[in-house]
Amino acid sequence: MQQVAARAFADAQLVDPRQLPVPLKHLGKQTRFGLARAWILHRKAILRGAAAGVVLAGALGAYQARDAIGAGATALAGVAQGQVVRAGFGVGKINITGQVLTREGSVLNALAITPDMSTLNFDAEAALQRILDIPSIKSANIRKVYPDKLEVSIVEREPMARWRIGDKTWLVDEDGHPIIADDGSFRSLPLVVGEGAADDAKVMVRALDRYPAITEDLAALSRIGERRWDLIFYSGLRVELPEIGVAQALAALDQDQRDGQLLDRDVTVIDMRVPGMVSLKLGDLAAKAWADEKKKTKRVTKGDAEYETATERAAESKPQ
């Protein structure tokens, strides 16, 4: 073998390797080898990337089909709700109690019941908040009575007075909050007039409740400059009360009325703004009667002077 090998080596020729052809590699085998190597070295990164791609593709597909999905969901919900309504859970009975000032239509509008609404999907909390937004309602409660009934109980604000501001008249509660427009059904309530009258009416109305002799013919309480009150009577009489010491002024006025019927006299203004003093502005008849009385007194005084004797006149003119 050595001889053969030596002979083969003796026959060898020098060759430039750069001139030799390059054989084609097996691409499939190389690719598999590369993938296997990458899987071993970068398995976690490959898995994360694949998962992110799946999520991204799903989100993109859902976004492109959002309208169809939404329509399908709405249709499915509508079908389900229709089945619930047909099963007897549709809102078919509404019982409202406690409303006197509040219109029933206002409560129904606040409930916002639709034909396809059931007691199962009715939002009682949202409806209750809408009801409480009605000015005349102080508190309320909504109860579902399955399968198809709603019970609404209402507690209304209690009107304390009528408040006229501009050309509008409102019923107001003790806090001065407007309830509803006055339709003329509450004429027994005291009428307060002017800016700020509703806010300050409670104390004045409660004070006047103690003096029925004053309020018998009282037409309105007028707020002046948001500082004091005037009492206005149906006869046209105006009593001007002080800013401070109202309780004392009312007590004195009540005493004058019980003793001398001052409020029934022909007087247009009783000015009590200065504590301890009362000024009167007379009506036409009273003013004429007062003038006639003064003339009569003057004539009597003059007549008495004519019948004095000379001795009496001399005595009166003599320095003391």
HELIX and SHEET records of a PDB file:
HELIX    1   1 GLN A    2  ALA A   10  1                                   9    
HELIX    2   2 PRO A   17  GLN A   19  5                                   3    
HELIX    3   3 LEU A   27  GLN A   64  1                                  38    
HELIX    4   4 ARG A   66  VAL A   84  1                                  19    
HELIX    5   5 VAL A   85  PHE A   89  3                                   5    
HELIX    6   6 GLU A  104  LEU A  111  1                                   8    
HELIX    7   7 ALA A  124  LEU A  132  1                                   9    
HELIX    8   8 ALA A  197  LEU A  208  1                                  12    
HELIX    9   9 PRO A  212  THR A  215  1                                   4    
HELIX   10  10 VAL A  246  GLY A  260  1                                  15    
HELIX   11  11 LEU A  262  ASP A  264  5                                   3    
HELIX   12  12 ASP A  284  GLU A  306  1                                  23    
HELIX   13  13 ALA A  310  SER A  317  1                                   8    
SHEET    1   A 3 LYS A  93  THR A  97  0                                        
SHEET    2   A 3 LYS A 149  GLU A 156  1                                        
SHEET    3   A 3 ILE A 137  VAL A 145 -1                                        
SHEET    1   B 9 PRO A 178  ALA A 181  0                                        
SHEET    2   B 9 LYS A 168  VAL A 172 -1                                        
SHEET    3   B 9 ALA A 161  ILE A 165 -1                                        
SHEET    4   B 9 LEU A 191  VAL A 193  1                                        
SHEET    5   B 9 LEU A 218  ILE A 224  1                                        
SHEET    6   B 9 ARG A 228  PHE A 233 -1                                        
SHEET    7   B 9 ARG A 238  GLU A 240 -1                                        
SHEET    8   B 9 VAL A 267  ASP A 271  1                                        
SHEET    9   B 9 SER A 279  LEU A 282 -1                                        
END                                                                             
